[in-house]
Amino acid sequence: MTLRLPVFAAPMFLISGPDLVIAACKAGIIGAFPTPNARTIEQLDDWMTRINAETKGAAPWCANLVTHSSNARLPQDLAMVAKHKPSFVVTALGSPKPAIDAVQAYGGKVFADVTSITLAKKAVAAGADGLACICAGAGGHTGALSPFAFVSAVREFFDGPVVVGGGITDGYGLAGAIAAGADYAYMGTRFLAANESLAPDAYKDMVVQASVDDLLVSPAITGTNASWLKPSLIANGLDPDHMPDSPDRAYDSGQSFKGKRWSSVWSAGQGVGAVRATEPVAQIVNRLEQEYNAARARLCPTA
């Protein structure tokens, strides 16, 4: 199936599951989820089996792998990727190198999640097929660069496919990203409150009510800079003005939630203000398409 829109429903930790991936693919965009969301390898096998079965004839799907050295489950996750063969694999928090041979062997594409030009050049040198440029404004683990500056700089040395993410929440932002040189956009926050997301109802309600002023970027929760909802921090006994020290980075896919700050604190990106209701993925994508077409008409009014 040809993509309806050049969009990845970005892989969101603890939020993206098979329902969201399947709904995204059926709506005509790329559905993605982080493999750590499946807390056992058996569950990951079940999820991937279901996704393959229910997305035949739909848009492709994507697995997001944590390649940080602390992820002891990476070899098992890679084995599941090799078994189920997602069209795209995005690596995060480490080099794409561990995934490249396994994914390229079955014809899949490896995109490296990067937050700087230095990391982007390393990923290209390691053999990544594409780059996922995480920019300022992204939810969860976030970057610091403007998406326009990031894409422009990457295009100086890389002509492969580029995904850009960070504050892109409507079809107008999507058109801007494509016009600036990206091939796809990551949209995570836009799907946080979707009916099919794994977010608790209270999380969805908080997202619908939030604005960009309700966000705080801090490494205090996971050890890496991430964008957090201040009301959620306060609800968990944290003071947004006096955050605790950053913990050691530990990203093992199978680790226990017990005692982990990230297990109950909620994040969002700078596009959170555009999320005004809990609604199905299909309805969100319909609106994105209308906005995208309107933006294209503005760019090319005589076309």
C-alpha positions as CSV (number, residue, x, y, z in Angstrom):
1,M,0.0,0.0,0.0
2,T,1.2,3.5,-0.8
3,L,1.4,5.7,2.2
4,R,-1.4,8.2,2.5
5,L,0.9,10.6,4.4
6,P,4.7,10.6,4.9
7,V,4.2,10.1,8.7
8,F,5.5,7.7,11.4
9,A,3.2,7.4,14.4
10,A,6.3,7.8,16.5
11,P,7.2,4.9,18.9
12,M,6.3,6.1,22.4
13,F,7.5,4.4,25.5
14,L,4.7,2.7,27.4
15,I,2.2,4.2,25.0
16,S,2.5,2.6,21.6
17,G,1.2,-1.0,21.4
18,P,-0.3,-3.2,18.8
19,D,-3.7,-1.5,18.7
20,L,-2.1,1.9,17.9
21,V,0.4,0.4,15.3
22,I,-2.4,-1.5,13.5
23,A,-4.7,1.5,13.5
24,A,-2.0,3.7,12.1
25,C,-1.1,1.3,9.3
26,K,-4.7,0.8,8.4
27,A,-5.1,4.6,8.3
28,G,-2.2,4.9,5.8
29,I,0.7,6.0,7.9
30,I,3.6,4.0,9.4
31,G,2.8,2.5,12.8
32,A,5.7,2.1,15.2
33,F,6.3,0.9,18.8
34,P,9.3,0.4,21.1
35,T,10.1,-3.2,21.7
36,P,10.5,-2.5,25.5
37,N,6.8,-1.9,25.6
38,A,6.4,-5.6,25.4
39,R,7.7,-6.5,28.8
40,T,8.6,-10.1,28.0
41,I,10.0,-11.6,24.8
42,E,7.0,-13.9,24.6
43,Q,4.7,-10.8,24.6
44,L,6.9,-9.2,21.9
45,D,6.5,-12.3,19.8
46,D,2.7,-12.2,20.2
47,W,2.5,-8.5,19.4
48,M,4.6,-8.8,16.2
49,T,2.6,-11.8,15.1
50,R,-0.6,-9.9,15.5
51,I,0.7,-6.8,13.8
52,N,1.8,-8.8,10.8
53,A,-1.5,-10.6,10.6
54,E,-3.7,-7.5,10.9
55,T,-1.7,-5.1,8.6
56,K,-1.6,-7.2,5.5
57,G,-2.3,-4.8,2.6
58,A,-1.9,-1.8,4.9
59,A,1.0,0.6,5.3
60,P,4.3,-0.8,6.7
61,W,5.1,-0.9,10.4
62,C,8.3,-0.2,12.4
63,A,10.0,-1.6,15.4
64,N,12.0,0.7,17.7
65,L,15.1,-1.0,19.3
66,V,17.1,0.3,22.2
67,T,20.7,-0.3,21.3
68,H,22.2,1.2,24.5
69,S,24.8,-1.1,26.1
70,S,22.6,-1.4,29.2
71,N,19.9,-3.3,27.2
72,A,20.6,-6.9,28.0
73,R,17.6,-8.0,26.0
74,L,18.8,-6.6,22.7
75,P,19.9,-10.0,21.2
76,Q,16.4,-11.4,21.9
77,D,14.7,-8.4,20.5
78,L,16.8,-8.6,17.4
79,A,15.9,-12.3,17.0
80,M,12.2,-11.3,17.1
81,V,12.9,-8.6,14.5
82,A,14.6,-11.1,12.2
83,K,11.6,-13.5,12.7
84,H,8.8,-11.0,12.0
85,K,10.6,-8.6,9.5
86,P,9.2,-5.1,10.1
87,S,9.8,-2.9,7.1
88,F,11.6,-0.3,9.3
89,V,13.7,-0.6,12.4
90,V,14.6,2.6,14.3
91,T,17.5,2.3,16.7
92,A,17.7,4.6,19.8
93,L,20.0,5.5,22.6
94,G,23.0,3.8,20.9
95,S,24.7,2.9,17.6
96,P,22.5,1.4,14.8
97,K,25.4,-1.1,14.1
98,P,23.9,-4.0,16.2
99,A,20.8,-4.0,14.1
100,I,22.1,-3.4,10.6
101,D,23.1,-7.0,9.5
102,A,20.0,-8.6,10.8
103,V,17.6,-6.1,9.3
104,Q,19.2,-5.6,6.0
105,A,19.5,-9.4,5.6
106,Y,15.7,-9.6,5.0
107,G,15.4,-6.3,3.1
108,G,14.4,-4.0,5.9
109,K,15.7,-0.5,6.5
110,V,17.5,0.7,9.6
111,F,17.0,4.3,10.7
112,A,19.1,5.7,13.5
113,D,17.5,8.0,16.1
114,V,19.9,10.9,16.4
115,T,19.9,14.2,18.3
116,S,23.0,15.9,16.9
117,I,25.1,16.3,13.7
118,T,27.9,14.3,15.3
119,L,25.6,11.4,16.1
120,A,24.1,11.6,12.6
121,K,27.5,11.3,10.9
122,K,28.4,8.4,13.2
123,A,25.2,6.6,12.2
124,V,25.8,7.1,8.5
125,A,29.3,5.8,8.9
126,A,28.0,2.7,10.7
127,G,25.8,1.9,7.7
128,A,22.3,3.2,8.7
129,D,19.9,3.4,5.8
130,G,18.2,6.5,7.2
131,L,18.1,9.0,10.0
132,A,15.4,9.9,12.5
133,C,16.4,13.4,13.5
134,I,14.9,14.2,17.0
135,C,14.7,17.9,17.4
136,A,13.7,20.5,20.0
137,G,10.0,20.1,20.8
138,A,9.9,16.3,20.8
139,G,8.2,14.5,23.5
140,G,9.9,11.8,25.6
141,H,13.7,11.8,24.9
142,T,14.2,15.1,23.1
143,G,16.7,17.0,21.1
144,A,17.9,20.6,21.2
145,L,18.2,21.6,17.5
146,S,15.6,23.3,15.3
147,P,14.2,20.8,12.8
148,F,14.9,23.2,9.9
149,A,18.5,23.6,10.9
150,F,19.0,19.9,11.6
151,V,17.6,18.7,8.3
152,S,19.6,21.4,6.4
153,A,22.8,20.4,8.0
154,V,22.2,16.6,7.5
155,R,21.5,17.2,3.8
156,E,25.0,18.5,3.5
157,F,26.4,14.9,3.9
158,F,23.5,12.5,3.6
159,D,21.0,12.0,0.7
160,G,19.2,9.0,2.2
161,P,15.7,9.0,3.8
162,V,15.3,11.4,6.8
163,V,12.5,11.4,9.4
164,V,12.2,14.6,11.5
165,G,10.4,14.9,14.8
166,G,9.9,17.6,17.3
167,G,6.7,19.6,17.7
168,I,5.1,18.5,14.5
169,T,1.5,17.9,15.4
170,D,-0.6,18.9,12.4
171,G,-0.6,18.7,8.6
172,Y,0.8,22.2,8.2
173,G,3.9,21.2,10.2
174,L,4.2,18.1,8.2
175,A,4.2,20.0,4.9
176,G,6.8,22.3,6.4
177,A,9.1,19.4,7.3
178,I,8.8,17.9,3.8
179,A,9.4,21.3,2.2
180,A,12.5,21.7,4.3
181,G,14.1,18.5,3.0
182,A,12.7,15.6,5.2
183,D,11.1,12.6,3.7
184,Y,8.9,11.7,6.7
185,A,7.8,13.3,10.0
186,Y,7.6,11.7,13.4
187,M,4.3,12.4,15.2
188,G,4.1,11.1,18.7
189,T,2.3,13.6,20.9
190,R,-0.5,13.9,18.3
191,F,-1.4,10.2,19.0
192,L,-1.0,10.2,22.8
193,A,-4.7,10.7,23.4
194,A,-5.8,8.4,20.6
195,N,-8.4,5.8,21.5
196,E,-5.9,3.1,20.6
197,S,-3.0,4.3,22.7
198,L,-2.0,2.5,25.9
199,A,-2.0,5.8,27.9
200,P,-4.3,5.7,30.9
201,D,-7.4,7.8,30.7
202,A,-6.0,10.3,33.2
203,Y,-2.9,10.7,31.0
204,K,-5.1,11.3,27.9
205,D,-7.1,13.9,29.8
206,M,-4.0,15.7,31.0
207,V,-2.7,15.8,27.4
208,V,-6.0,17.2,26.1
209,Q,-5.9,19.9,28.8
210,A,-2.2,20.8,28.5
211,S,-0.4,23.6,26.7
212,V,3.3,24.0,25.8
213,D,3.7,26.0,29.1
214,D,3.0,22.8,31.0
215,L,6.2,21.1,29.8
216,L,9.6,20.8,31.4
217,V,12.8,19.3,29.8
218,S,14.9,17.4,32.3
219,P,17.2,14.4,32.6
220,A,16.1,13.8,36.2
221,I,13.7,10.9,35.3
222,T,15.6,8.7,32.9
223,G,19.2,10.1,32.8
224,T,18.6,11.6,29.3
225,N,16.9,14.9,28.6
226,A,13.2,14.3,28.1
227,S,10.1,16.5,27.9
228,W,7.7,16.0,30.9
229,L,4.2,17.3,31.8
230,K,4.6,19.4,34.9
231,P,1.2,18.4,36.4
232,S,2.4,14.8,36.2
233,L,5.7,15.6,38.0
234,I,3.8,17.4,40.7
235,A,1.3,14.5,41.1
236,N,4.4,12.2,41.7
237,G,5.8,14.4,44.4
238,L,8.4,16.2,42.3
239,D,9.0,19.9,42.2
240,P,9.5,21.1,38.6
241,D,11.6,24.0,39.9
242,H,13.9,21.7,41.9
243,M,14.3,18.4,40.1
244,P,16.4,15.6,41.6
245,D,19.8,14.6,40.3
246,S,19.9,12.7,37.1
247,P,19.9,8.8,37.6
248,D,22.3,6.5,35.9
249,R,21.2,5.6,32.4
250,A,19.7,2.1,32.4
251,Y,17.6,1.0,29.4
252,D,17.3,-2.8,29.7
253,S,14.1,-3.8,27.9
254,G,13.2,-6.4,30.6
255,Q,14.0,-4.4,33.7
256,S,11.4,-4.1,36.5
257,F,9.3,-1.0,36.9
258,K,9.8,-1.1,40.6
259,G,11.3,2.1,41.9
260,K,11.7,3.7,38.5
261,R,10.6,7.3,38.2
262,W,9.7,6.9,34.6
263,S,7.0,4.3,35.4
264,S,4.5,6.8,36.6
265,V,5.6,10.2,35.2
266,W,4.0,11.3,31.9
267,S,5.6,13.1,28.9
268,A,4.5,15.1,25.9
269,G,6.0,17.2,23.2
270,Q,5.6,20.9,22.3
271,G,2.7,20.2,20.0
272,V,0.5,19.1,22.9
273,G,-1.7,22.2,22.6
274,A,-3.0,20.8,19.3
275,V,-4.5,17.7,21.0
276,R,-8.0,18.7,21.9
277,A,-9.9,15.4,22.2
278,T,-9.6,11.7,22.6
279,E,-10.5,10.2,19.2
280,P,-9.7,7.3,16.9
281,V,-6.4,7.2,15.0
282,A,-8.4,7.1,11.7
283,Q,-10.1,10.4,12.6
284,I,-6.7,12.0,13.5
285,V,-5.2,11.0,10.2
286,N,-8.2,12.3,8.2
287,R,-7.7,15.7,9.8
288,L,-3.9,15.5,9.2
289,E,-4.6,14.8,5.5
290,Q,-6.9,17.8,5.2
291,E,-4.4,20.1,6.8
292,Y,-1.5,18.7,4.7
293,N,-3.4,19.2,1.5
294,A,-4.4,22.8,2.5
295,A,-0.7,23.5,3.3
296,R,0.4,22.2,-0.1
297,A,-2.1,24.4,-1.8
298,R,-0.7,27.4,0.0
299,L,2.8,26.4,-1.1
300,C,1.8,25.9,-4.7
301,P,-1.4,28.0,-5.3
302,T,-1.3,27.6,-9.0
303,A,-0.6,23.8,-9.1
